[in-house]
Amino acid sequence: MNKKTFLILIIISLVLIAFYFFKKDSTPEGENILSEEREQAVEIVKYSRINFFLSSPHKASLAIPDYWEGNYRVKENGNKVAFYYFEGVLNESELFSISFYPEKEYQENTEDIIIGESDGIIFVFRNGENDSFDNDMYFKMLDSVTELIKSFKISK
């Protein structure tokens, strides 16, 4: 066997050995890291349906995430229900409100988003004050409002 063939065999052997160890060391850990990241990224959220406008013929409801529990208050006054982030007796901020109006009396407003209509009644969503609380729960709740509004239902 000449030196050239011998050198080629050694190089091929070294490449195969290096590939084997690289593949062996990186694949399982990489898969485990990916699996852990997926588990952390997928958060299972449970919801509870909350009803409002119960003293009105125009009842409605929303699905509220369980992580909101203990962190929000609902204040209903006539044709408006407001949802507040709650951080103690003196610390609250309106996240959003839902109001209803007879279609003939409703005056369009650029801040309003119509989220439902039933029997000549228009239901509108409006973002709240959005005071800046510096904590993760406030921002998490604020970020979830868009999805939460999609769960809005009118009951008769």
LINPE-V46282 format. One record per pair of residues at least 12 apart in sequence whose ideal C-beta (glycine too) atoms are under 10 Angstrom apart, sorted by the first residue. I is the first residue (numbers start at 1). J is the second residue. Records with the same first field share a line. If there is no record, write none. Layout:
I->J / J
This chain:
43->67
44->66
45->63 / 65 / 66 / 67 / 68 / 144 / 147
46->63 / 65 / 66 / 67 / 69
47->62 / 63 / 64 / 65 / 66 / 68 / 148 / 151
48->62 / 63 / 64 / 65 / 66 / 68 / 69
49->61 / 62 / 63 / 64 / 151 / 153
50->62 / 63 / 64 / 68 / 72 / 74 / 81 / 83 / 151
51->153 / 155
52->74 / 75 / 76 / 80 / 81 / 83 / 98
53->76 / 78 / 79 / 80 / 81 / 98 / 99 / 100 / 123 / 154 / 155
54->76 / 155
55->76 / 78
56->76 / 78 / 79 / 100 / 121
57->118 / 119 / 121 / 156
58->79 / 100 / 101 / 102 / 116 / 118 / 119 / 121 / 123 / 154 / 155 / 156
59->118 / 153 / 154 / 155 / 156
60->81 / 98 / 100 / 115 / 116 / 118 / 121 / 123 / 152 / 153 / 154 / 155
61->151 / 152 / 153 / 154 / 155
62->74 / 81 / 83 / 96 / 98 / 115 / 148 / 149 / 150 / 151 / 152 / 153
63->147 / 148 / 150 / 151 / 152 / 153
64->83 / 141 / 144 / 148 / 151
65->140 / 141 / 144 / 147 / 148 / 151
67->137 / 140 / 141 / 144
68->83 / 85 / 86 / 95 / 137 / 140 / 141 / 144 / 148
70->86 / 137
71->84 / 85 / 86 / 87 / 135 / 137 / 138 / 140 / 141
72->84 / 85 / 86 / 92 / 95 / 137 / 141
73->85 / 86 / 92 / 94 / 95
74->86
75->92 / 94 / 97
76->97 / 98
77->97 / 99
78->99 / 100
79->98 / 99 / 100 / 101 / 102 / 121 / 123 / 124
80->97 / 98 / 99 / 100 / 101 / 124 / 126
81->96 / 97 / 98 / 99 / 100
82->94 / 95 / 96 / 97 / 98 / 99 / 126 / 128 / 129
83->95 / 96 / 97 / 98 / 128 / 141 / 145 / 148
84->96 / 97 / 128 / 129
85->128 / 129 / 130 / 131 / 133 / 135 / 137 / 138 / 139 / 141 / 142
86->138 / 141
87->133 / 135 / 137 / 138
91->131 / 133 / 138
92->129 / 131 / 133
93->128 / 129 / 130 / 131 / 132 / 133 / 138 / 141 / 142
94->126 / 127 / 128 / 129 / 130 / 131
95->127 / 128 / 129 / 130 / 131 / 138 / 141 / 142 / 144 / 145 / 148
96->113 / 125 / 126 / 127 / 128 / 129 / 130 / 142 / 145 / 146 / 148 / 149
97->112 / 124 / 125 / 126 / 127 / 128
98->113 / 115 / 116 / 123 / 124 / 125 / 126 / 149 / 152
99->112 / 122 / 123 / 124 / 125 / 126
100->116 / 117 / 118 / 121 / 122 / 123 / 124 / 154
101->120 / 121 / 122 / 123 / 124
102->119 / 120 / 121 / 122
103->117 / 119 / 120 / 121 / 122
104->120 / 122
105->122
106->121 / 122 / 124
108->122 / 124
109->124 / 126
111->124 / 125 / 126 / 127
112->124 / 125 / 126 / 127
113->125 / 126 / 127 / 149
115->149 / 150 / 152 / 154
116->149 / 152 / 153 / 154
117->154
118->154 / 155 / 156
119->154 / 156
121->154
123->152 / 154
125->145 / 146 / 148 / 149 / 152
127->142 / 145 / 146
128->142 / 145
130->142 / 145
